[in-house]
């Protein structure tokens, strides 16, 4: 279980680092992506973008394992 927490933390750090680049591609502005301001800070909850990225990673994974 500790491995999953470490993996999740690393994945979130990678996603956070790649977020400006992903925003230039249009992610973060899809219909299910939520943005709100709270306590003087802009918060983002990119549900639609997460669904798109999950589908893309799943497709890449299926293609990769098909060729092996």
Secondary structure, 3 states (H helix, E strand, C coil): CHHHHHHHHHHHHHHHHHHHHHHHCCCCCCCCEEEEEECCEEEEEEHHHHHHHHHHHHHHHHHHHHHC
